[in-house]
Amino acid sequence: MSSYLGNAVILTGSGLLLRAAGMGLRVYMAGLLGSEGMGLYQLIFTMYGLSIALATSGVSVAAARLTAEQISGPNSATVPSAMARVLGAAAGLGVTACGLQLALAKPAARWWLGDERAALPLRILAGSLPFMALGAAMRGYFLARRRVSPNVQAQLLEQTVRIALIARFLPAAAGRGLAQGCAAVVLGNLVSEVVSCLCMACFYRRDVLRQFGPGPYPHPEEVGRRLRRILAPLEASRCLTSSLSAAENVLVPLCLTISMGQRHRALAAYGALKGMALPVMFFPFSFLNTLSTLLMPEVTRAYIRRDSEQLNRLLDRMMQLTGTVAVLAGGLFARYAQPLAQLLYHDEEVGLYIRILGPVMPFLYLESMVDGVLKGMDEQISTFKYSTWDSVLRIAAILILLPRFGIKGFLFVMIGSNLFTCGLNYHCMERTAQLCPHWFRWLLAPVAAFALSTWTVQCVMARLALDGAQWQLAVGCTATAGVYLLLLLPLGLHQLAVQLFCDKKRGRPEASHP
């Protein structure tokens, strides 16, 4: 079995476990904080997201790309020296982001977010930023080394610590108000990030000593210039787009307040969409996130070597698998939105959002996948431009539509924005990789298979006369997914995941160590 397949199995299993735990945590938090509390939590992460962008934007990508380049080069012993530069840059960015968030927490909560209850959670979260930046750099190193186990173990430990602390402190804190409740949640985030970083540091030191010896290590040529060339556009892109996204997240509750007339109603609607509906809809992305994580170093290697055949093979399989998973997920969300929302949140409004956004899930997933591929092909400047245009247009549309149409206007903005960005990213990928499109296998066949599987299952369930929304949800989703996958078997679905990183013509993949 290829190391790629082993990595894929580990990442997929851990991804599902982590997302399931995260979803359970979200449901638990929503039960204690309510939709208004989830809205406040999302507002807090508006500014925190800016700080994360400054601390980590290009760090993981830079570490992965520089490590992959050095391993593929004539002198792989330079990897530790290259990583030392990346870790130094990560520490500097993390400390800078921490200082800025501490200084701006109170004024940002009062004048920008419009809610002083956000100040305390922001101060607590600031301490996590240096550890998050260092952890991101080390994760990039292990991805380039084709070792996913350290990343997975650190993430599992991080999530375990987070859940344990939130479960311990949130019930009592929530009774003292939403500010204290959110502070208890972010305290769990802070401690878990510290623990995760320390765990990654132990794995990293052990791996470097085992693979490269105790040192001293030779210094690669022009590593500083390469690091700046990777970091600069990614940092600029993420910071600008995060700033625009933060402006959007602040404007949405304000515009919804104009439409609804009451701040708490607007915050509740915002929390129901961003804090409850969207996390559910991105849960199936665990399957594709595994692919994206493993794919970027391989795309980088194929692109550097100008191996267009291998590059196109990777991208074709990525598009097919993305379409298969995304169409199934989006269709099931659209079909079973209401019973799913009732089961998780006991909130019909969340079900409405899921049903509306379900049909565009293939494009939401595809946008995320293609964005990662473009970064692997050194097209981060293109993704920067597209993200900037998209954010500017989203803000303009929010200012025009939300005061008049409320949350429905925001849903329209989200759908239009996703289609716009997805189209631009795909066009850039197709042009750069000279990819030949196969839309029948990628999208049309999955859509036809889902329509047929849904009709078949509905006919059977009508004859069985199943009672109970939960029972129908469980049986309907399972049966539809099973029939759907069976219908796609003639297109080689059973071989797709296995062959994704295996090239029969090339034999065994190269060793994961220098």
N, C-alpha and C positions, 0 to 999 in steps of 0.2 A: 504494500500500500504506500502510495506516495506520501511524502511529508506534507504536501499541500492538502491532501484529503484528510490526513490526521488533524492538521490545523483547522480545516474547515469544520470537521466534526466537533472539535473542542470549542471553537468560536460560536458555532451555531447553538450547541447545547448551553453554553454559558450565557450567550446572548438571550436565549429564550428564558432561562432562569432569572437573569438580571432584570429583563423587561417585565416578566411576570411579577417579580418582587416589587419592582417600581410601580407597576399598575396597582398591586395590592396596597402599597403605601399611599398612592394617590387617593384610592377609594377610602382608606382609613382617615387620611387628612381631611378629605371632603366631608366625611361624616361628622368630624369634630369642629372644623372651621366654617363649613357651609360654603355656598358659592361666593359670598362676599369675601370671606377669608381667603378663598382660592384666588379671587381677583387681586386682593392685596399682595398675596404671595407672588403672583405673576408680575405685579408692578415692581416689587423688590428686585426680581430678577431682570427687570428692564435695565436698571443701572448696573447690577452685578454682571449682566451680559456684556456691557461695555468694558468693564474691568477684565473680564475673562478674555475678551477679544484682544486687549492690549497685552495681557500676560502670556497667552498661549497661541495666538492666531497661526503663526507660521512655524512654531517650535517643533511640533511633531512631524510636520511635512519636511522641514529642514533636516531633522535628525534622520528620518527614513531615507531621504534622497541622498544626503551626503554619505551615510553608511553604505547604501547600495552602490554608489559610485566608487567608493574606496575599495569595497569588496570585489567589485568587478574590474578594478584597475590592477596595475602590475605590482603594487605594494600595499597589500591589505593591512599591514602592521600599523598603518597610519590612522586606522579607525579610532582608537582611543583618543588620539590628539584632536582629531576632528570633533569627536563627541565632547571633549573638554571645552572647546570653543562654543558648541551649541549649549551646553549646560551653563556656561558663564553668561551667555546671552539670555537664557531662560531665567536665571536667577535675577539678573538686572531688570528684565521686563516685569517679573513677578513682584519684586520689591517696589518698583515704581508704581505699578497698578495698585498695590496695597496702600501705599502712602496717599495716593490720590483719592481712593475711596474713603479712607479714614477722614481725610480733610473735608471732603465734599458730602459726607453722609447726611448731616443735618440740613444744610442749605438745599441739597438736592431733593430730600424728602419733602421739605416745606414748599419750595418754589417750583420745582420741576415735576415731581411726582404728584404734588398736591395732596399729600397725606403724611403728616408728621409721624404716624405710627411706623413708617418704614425706616426711620433713622436707626433705631437700635439693631434690627436685623442686618442692616447694611454694615454697621461697625463690626458686628460679629463675623460676617462673611469675608471682610477684608483680609483677615488673617490667613485664610485658606489660599490666597492667590499665589504666593511664592511656591508653596508646595504643589499646587496644581500645575504651574509652569514646569517645574523640574520633573514631575511625573510624566507630563506630556512628552518631554524630550526623551526620556528613557523608554517610553512606550514606542516611539518612533524607531529607536534603535533596535528593539526586539522584533518589530515588524520587518525591518530590513534584513535582520538575521534569520527570518523565518522561524522564529520561536514565539509562539503565542501563549504558552503556558504561564510565564511570569505575568503578563498582562491580565490574563484571566484570573489567576489567583489573587492578584492585587485588587481587581475590581470586585470579586466575590467578597473579599475581606472588607473592602470599603462599604459595599451595600449592606453587609451584615451589621457592621458597626453603626451605620446610619439608621437602619431600621430599629435596632435595639435601643439606641438613644432616643429616637423620636417616640417610640412606644413607651419608653420610661417617663419622659418629661412632658410630652404634649398634652395628655389628658388633664393634668393639673394646671398647666400653663394656659390652655385654651379657656378655662373657666375664669381667668383673670383678664380676658380681653384678647382681641385679635392680634395686637402688637406683641403681647407676651407669647401667644400661640405660635406666631411666625418666628419669633426669636428662638423658641424651643426647636423648631424644625431646622433652622439654619445652624444652630449649635451642633446638631447632628451632622450637618454637611461639613462644618469646619473640622470636627474631630475625625471624621471618616477620611477626609482628604489628607490630613496629616498622617494617619495610619497607612493609607495607601501609598503615599510618597516614600515613607520609610521602608515599607515592604519592597517597593520597586528598587530603591537604592541598594538594598541587600542583594537582590537578584542581579542587578547591574554589576556591582563590584565583583561578585562571584563569577559572572560570565566573562568579564574582561580579564580577570586573572587566569581563568582556565583557558581561554582562547588566545590571548595575546601575551601572557606572562606579566611579571611585576613591573616591567618598564626599565629604563625610559623608552618612550615611543618616538619614532620619527614623525616629523611634522609634514603633512601634505602641502603641496604647492598651492598657493592662492586659495586656501580654504576660507580665509576671511572674506575674500571677494565673492566666492561662491555662496557663503552663508548670507552675506548682505543681499546678493542678487535673489536669493530665495525668500529671505525674511522680509525685505523691504516691500515688495508688492503685496505679499500676503498680509502683512501687518497693516499697510495702508488700506487694502481692500476690506479686511475684516473690521478695522476700526471705523472706517467711513460707513460701511454698510450697517455695522452694529449701531453707530450713532443715528443713522437714518431709521433703523429698525426701532431703536429706543424712542426716537421722536414719534414714530408711528404708534408705539405702545402707549405713550403718554397721551397722544391725540385721540386715540380710539375711545377711552373712557370719557374724555372731555366732550367729544362730539356725540357720544351716546347719551351723556347727561343732557345735552341740548335737546336731543330727540325725545328722551324719556322723561325729562323734567326732574329726576331725582338721582343724586350721586350714588346712593347705595344700590339702586336698581341697575344703573349702568355698570357699576363694578361687579355686580352679581352676574349680569349677562356676559361681560368680558371674561370673568372667571370660569363660567360654564363652558365657553367656547375654547379659550386658550388653556385653561387649567384642567379641564375634564374631558371634553370631546376629542381634541387633537391628540393628547397622549394615548387614548384608546386606539385611534386610527393609525398611529405610527407603531403600535405594538408589533404587527406582522413584519415590520421592516427589519426585525432581528435577523431574518433569513438573508436579506439583501445586505445588511450591514456587514455580515460576515464576508460576503463576496467583495464588497467595497474595500474592506480592510486588507484582505489578502491580495486584491487585484492591483492596488496602486504601485507597490514595488515591482511587480511583474510588468506592468505597463511601462514603467520607467526604464527597466532593463531592455525591453523590446524596442522602445523608442530611441534609447541611446545607441543601440546596435543597428538602428535603421532596418530592423527585421519587420517589414510591413506585413508579411504573411502571418507571423505569429501575433502581431498586434491586432490585425483584423480578426483573427480567430478568437482571441480573447474578448474583443469587443462584441463580436457576433453572439457569443455564448452569454455574455453579460446582458445584452439586450433581450435575448430570448428568455433567460431566467427572470429578469426583472418584469417583463411583460406577463409571464406566467403567474408569478406571485402577486403582482400588483392588481391584475384583473380579478383574480380570485378574492383578494382582500377587499377591494373596492366594491365588487358585486355583493359580497356577503354583508358588508356594512350598509349598503343601500337597502338591501332586502330585509335585514333583521335589526335595523337601527333602534326601533322603539323598544322591543323586548330586551335588547342588550343594555340600553340606557336605564331601563327600569330595574334590571338585575343589579347593575353596578352602583347607580347613583339615586335611583327612585326619582328621576327627573326627566319629564317628557321633553323639556327644552333641549337638553343635551342630545336626545334621540333625533330631534329635528335637524340639528346641526350635522350629526353624523350622516343622516340620510341625504342631505343636500350635497355634502362634500364627497360622499362615497364614489360617485361616478368619475371624479377627477383624481382619485387616488393613484391610478397608473402614472399620471403625469407628475404628481407630487413625488412619488418614488423615483421615477426616471430622472427627474431634475437632480435629486440628491446623488444618484449614481453617476450621472454624466459629469457633474461638478467635480467629483473625486477623480474621475478619469482625466479630465482636462488638467488638473493640477499635476497628475503623474506625467503628462506630456508637456510640462513646462508652459502651460497656457494660463497661468494664474492671472496675468494681466488682462486677458480676455474675460475671464470670470469676474474680475474686478469691475470692468466696464459694464458688463451686463447687470451685475448686482446693483451698481450705482444707478443705472437708468431705471431699473425696476423699482428701487426704493423711492426715487424721486416721483415716479408716476403713481406709486401706491399712496404716498402722502398727499399728492394733489387730488387723487380720487377720493381719499378719506375725507378731506376737507369739503369736497363738493357733495358727496353722496350720503355720508353718515348723518349729518344734521337733519336731512330730509327723510331718509329711508331707514335709519337706525341700524340694527344688527344685520338685517337683510342686505343693506348696502355694503357692509363689511364682508359678508360672504361673497358677494359679487366681486368685490375688489380682490379677495384672496384667489378666487378661481381665475380671473383674468390675469392676475400677476403670475400665477404659476404657469399658465399656458404660454405667456409671453417669454418668461425666463427659460422654460423647458425647450421651446423652439429655438431660441438663440444658442443655448448650450449644445443642443444636438447638432445644429448646423455647423458650429465650430468644430465639434468632434468629428463629424463626417468629413469636413474639409481637411482638417489636420491629418487624420489617419487615412484619408482616401478610402473611407468605408463604403462598401456596397450595401445598401439597405435591403432588408428582407422583411417587409412589414407584415406579410402574411404569417410567418412564423412568430414574429415578435409580438404582434398585437391582434390582428384580425382572427387568427385561429383561436387564441385564448378567449376572445369575446364571444365567438360563435359557440365554443365549447361550454362557456359558462351559461349562455342563454339556454342551450339544450339541456344541460344538467339541472338548471333551476326548474325548467318546465317539467322534466321527468320526476324530480323529487316532489314538486308540488302536487302532481297528479297522484303519486303514491300516497303522500300524506293526507290528501283529501279523502282517499278511499279508506285509509286507516282511521280517520276521524280522531286524530290525536288532540287531547285536551291539555290546556295549560301552556302559557307563553314560554316558560322556561324549558319545558319538555320539547316544544316545537323548535325552540332556539337550538338546543343541543342536537336533536336529531336532524333538523334541517341543515345546519352548518356542516355537520359531519358527513351526511349523505351527499350533499351538494359538492363538497370538496373531493370526496372519493370518486364520484362519477366524473367530475371535471378532470381530475388527473388521469383517469382511465381513458377518457376521450383524447387526451393529448399524448398518450403513449406512442401512437404511430409517428409523431413528429420527433421521436428520439428523446422524449423527456426523461426516460429512465437512465439514459446515458449522459445527459447534459451535465449534471452536477459532478459526476465522476470524471468526465473529460475536461472540465473547465480549466484546470491547470495542467493537464497531461497532454502531451503531444506525442502520439505514437511514432511519428516520423523521426522525432528527436530522441526517443528513448527516455532514459531516466533523467529527471531534472538534476541540475547542478547541485553540488553539496551546499548545505546551509552554512558551512564554516569555511574560512579562508583556506 
